[in-house]
Amino acid sequence: MTADRQDDVTRFLTVADAAEVLSVAPTDVVGLIETGELPAIRVGRPGAWRIERVELEAYIEAMYEETRRRAQWEQSDLAAIPELSGGRVIWPDGH
Protein backbone atom coordinates (compact mmCIF):
# COMPACT_ATOMS: atom_id res chain seq x y z
CA MET A 1 0.00 0.00 0.00
CA THR A 2 1.42 3.39 -0.94
CA ALA A 3 1.75 6.20 1.59
CA ASP A 4 -1.01 8.19 -0.17
CA ARG A 5 -3.37 5.22 -0.05
CA GLN A 6 -2.56 4.57 3.60
CA ASP A 7 -3.32 8.23 4.43
CA ASP A 8 -6.71 7.87 2.71
CA VAL A 9 -7.52 4.78 4.76
CA THR A 10 -6.70 6.49 8.06
CA ARG A 11 -8.27 9.80 7.09
CA PHE A 12 -11.37 9.17 9.23
CA LEU A 13 -11.61 8.05 12.84
CA THR A 14 -14.46 6.39 14.69
CA VAL A 15 -15.85 7.92 17.86
CA ALA A 16 -13.95 5.27 19.82
CA ASP A 17 -10.71 6.15 18.02
CA ALA A 18 -11.15 9.87 18.72
CA ALA A 19 -12.02 9.12 22.35
CA GLU A 20 -8.81 7.12 22.69
CA VAL A 21 -6.73 9.96 21.20
CA LEU A 22 -8.32 12.47 23.60
CA SER A 23 -8.31 10.04 26.56
CA VAL A 24 -12.01 10.61 27.18
CA ALA A 25 -15.16 8.50 27.02
CA PRO A 26 -16.85 7.99 23.64
CA THR A 27 -19.92 9.78 25.03
CA ASP A 28 -17.75 12.87 25.56
CA VAL A 29 -16.75 12.79 21.88
CA VAL A 30 -20.40 12.43 20.82
CA GLY A 31 -21.19 15.45 23.01
CA LEU A 32 -18.52 17.49 21.24
CA ILE A 33 -19.98 16.43 17.89
CA GLU A 34 -23.54 17.27 18.92
CA THR A 35 -22.56 20.76 20.12
CA GLY A 36 -20.66 21.40 16.88
CA GLU A 37 -17.31 21.77 18.62
CA LEU A 38 -15.93 18.76 16.74
CA PRO A 39 -17.03 18.47 13.11
CA ALA A 40 -18.03 14.96 12.04
CA ILE A 41 -20.11 13.16 9.45
CA ARG A 42 -22.41 10.14 9.54
CA VAL A 43 -21.26 7.26 7.37
CA GLY A 44 -22.40 3.68 7.00
CA ARG A 45 -24.77 2.16 9.48
CA PRO A 46 -27.20 4.51 11.23
CA GLY A 47 -25.58 6.51 13.98
CA ALA A 48 -21.98 5.84 12.92
CA TRP A 49 -20.03 9.07 13.24
CA ARG A 50 -16.69 9.58 11.50
CA ILE A 51 -14.27 12.33 12.47
CA GLU A 52 -11.71 13.47 9.95
CA ARG A 53 -8.23 13.22 11.45
CA VAL A 54 -7.39 16.82 10.45
CA GLU A 55 -10.56 18.05 12.21
CA LEU A 56 -9.55 16.27 15.41
CA GLU A 57 -6.07 17.78 15.19
CA ALA A 58 -7.59 21.24 14.61
CA TYR A 59 -9.84 20.75 17.66
CA ILE A 60 -6.82 19.80 19.79
CA GLU A 61 -4.88 22.84 18.60
CA ALA A 62 -7.88 25.09 19.35
CA MET A 63 -8.06 23.71 22.90
CA TYR A 64 -4.35 24.38 23.39
CA GLU A 65 -4.88 27.96 22.20
CA GLU A 66 -7.90 28.42 24.48
CA THR A 67 -5.89 27.12 27.43
CA ARG A 68 -2.98 29.41 26.58
CA ARG A 69 -5.27 32.45 26.36
CA ARG A 70 -7.04 31.60 29.60
CA ALA A 71 -3.69 31.28 31.39
CA GLN A 72 -2.55 34.64 30.02
CA TRP A 73 -5.81 36.27 31.11
CA GLU A 74 -5.61 34.83 34.60
CA GLN A 75 -2.05 36.13 34.96
CA SER A 76 -2.88 39.61 33.66
CA ASP A 77 -3.74 42.66 35.76
CA LEU A 78 -7.16 42.78 34.12
CA ALA A 79 -8.08 39.41 35.62
CA ALA A 80 -8.60 41.16 38.97
CA ILE A 81 -11.34 43.39 37.51
CA PRO A 82 -14.82 41.92 38.05
CA GLU A 83 -17.05 41.53 35.01
CA LEU A 84 -20.68 42.63 35.00
CA SER A 85 -23.13 40.11 33.67
CA GLY A 86 -26.89 40.30 33.98
CA GLY A 87 -26.65 42.83 36.78
CA ARG A 88 -24.43 40.71 38.99
CA VAL A 89 -20.68 40.75 39.52
CA ILE A 90 -18.74 37.70 38.36
CA TRP A 91 -15.28 37.41 39.85
CA PRO A 92 -12.66 35.50 37.80
CA ASP A 93 -11.65 33.38 40.80
CA GLY A 94 -15.23 32.27 41.53
CA HIS A 95 -16.14 34.66 44.42
Disulfide bonds with the S-S distance in Angstrom:
none
